[in-house]
Amino acid sequence: MKIICPKCKGTAELTPDFSLVICKKCDYEISYGEYIKHVAHSESTYSDILGDYTGNTEGQTAGSLEEWD
């Protein structure tokens, strides 16, 4: 499956078993779980979607990647 590389914004590949994201353009490799965390924190569109599942988030922040572990 083709997805956007979080490093160079080029086209990356998601392995068939959904375990790795690999970008051959910039030689970037990341686990799919880490990719999801990165995208959720760096892309406002996805942060907004995740906020829809948390109910009232008034006065709260998304936290850091370390807090998501």
C-alpha positions as CSV (number, residue, x, y, z in Angstrom):
1,M,0.0,0.0,0.0
2,K,1.3,3.4,-0.9
3,I,1.4,6.1,1.9
4,I,3.1,9.4,2.5
5,C,6.6,9.3,3.9
6,P,6.7,11.3,7.2
7,K,10.3,12.4,6.5
8,C,10.4,13.5,2.8
9,K,6.7,13.6,2.0
10,G,7.4,11.3,-1.0
11,T,5.7,8.0,-1.6
12,A,6.4,5.2,0.9
13,E,5.3,1.6,1.0
14,L,3.4,0.0,3.9
15,T,4.4,-3.7,4.1
16,P,1.6,-6.2,3.5
17,D,1.7,-7.3,7.1
18,F,1.3,-3.6,8.3
19,S,4.5,-3.8,10.3
20,L,6.8,-1.3,8.5
21,V,6.7,1.9,6.5
22,I,9.6,2.0,4.1
23,C,10.6,5.0,1.9
24,K,13.1,4.1,-0.8
25,K,13.4,7.8,-1.9
26,C,15.0,8.9,1.4
27,D,15.9,5.4,2.9
28,Y,13.6,6.0,5.8
29,E,12.1,3.0,7.8
30,I,9.7,3.2,10.7
31,S,7.3,0.8,12.4
32,Y,3.7,1.3,11.5
33,G,2.8,2.0,15.1
34,E,5.4,4.7,15.3
35,Y,4.2,6.1,12.0
36,I,0.7,6.4,13.3
37,K,1.9,8.2,16.4
38,H,4.0,10.6,14.3
39,V,1.2,11.4,11.9
40,A,-1.3,11.9,14.7
41,H,0.9,14.4,16.4
42,S,2.2,16.2,13.3
43,E,-0.8,16.5,11.1
44,S,-3.6,18.7,12.4
45,T,-6.3,16.9,10.3
46,Y,-5.5,13.6,12.0
47,S,-5.3,15.2,15.4
48,D,-8.8,16.6,14.9
49,I,-10.1,13.2,13.9
50,L,-8.6,11.5,17.0
51,G,-10.1,14.3,19.1
52,D,-13.6,13.2,17.9
53,Y,-13.1,9.9,19.8
54,T,-12.1,11.4,23.1
55,G,-15.2,13.4,23.8
56,N,-14.6,16.8,25.4
57,T,-11.0,17.8,25.1
58,E,-11.4,21.4,26.2
59,G,-8.4,22.5,28.2
60,Q,-6.4,19.4,27.2
61,T,-3.4,19.0,25.0
62,A,-2.5,16.1,22.7
63,G,0.5,15.3,24.9
64,S,3.9,14.1,23.8
65,L,4.9,10.9,21.9
66,E,6.3,9.5,25.2
67,E,2.9,9.9,26.8
68,W,1.3,7.7,24.1
69,D,3.4,4.6,25.0
